[in-house]
Amino acid sequence: MSDPFDALKGNERTKRFFRGEIDAGSLSHAYILEGEEGTGKHTLALAVAQALAGDTPEGRKIAEGLSPDVFTVGLRGDKKQLTVDAIRAVKESASLKPNDLSFRFYIIENAECLNVQAQNAALKILEEPPEGTYFFLLCKSAPMLLPTVRSRAPVIRMQRFSYEEMCELLQKDPEAAAVRRNDPRFFEGCVRSCGGSYGRALALIRGEAPKERDGGIAELFSKLKNEAELLTFIRDIPGKRQEFDQFLSLLQSALR
């Protein structure tokens, strides 16, 4: 069995930490993984679950997304919050015995979207978790969670790659390497505007960014290097207050 942590780009210190905790049998029952979208939070959580399961058929089920004992909880549809009902469902599920594995594993995505009631409801299960149950809370910024929640789980910060590190990583992806050769200015815009996130950089390069704003940042960055294109772009700056505020935010991201 290959090392499940190999699926995560970079983050060598974090991978060594989790390998050591698992080998020593001292893995905490809960962790908060902090990082922007595309930084590998979900990949890391799954790698921990696979490493716990070991080189077994049940472990391979985790890799294939088929394990009945690994659960992902997150926003669905157009919902903006995770409510107390989601945590109640987790509590009820966690009280049951595992099916295939010796443990149950819960990945709570968008944890910063847990409303106050949901976070308070999560406190008890984080304080007194059922035996053999693990919770990984994934969020963009740990301070967005209540201090009481943060006090019950170590915060692990995902690596943000520098421009040079990102270019080196992307060079190993055939599609990204081809874009770098054929359209270096667009490639640079994507790397500069990805916020150090490998997943976001790939999404921008492939045109799969979850937000149109990300693509706009790459486009704007490319225009900052060409005076004629920039003047044309400025001519179309929106006049309405809300749209202008959005444009300023876009410009700030491109400049950063």
Helices and strands as residue ranges (DSSP letters): G 4-7, H 12-24, E 30-34, H 41-53, H 57-63, E 70-73, H 84-94, E 104-108, G 111-113, H 116-127, E 133-139, G 142-144, H 147-150, E 155-157, H 163-170, H 174-182, H 184-192, H 198-206, H 212-223, H 227-235, H 241-255
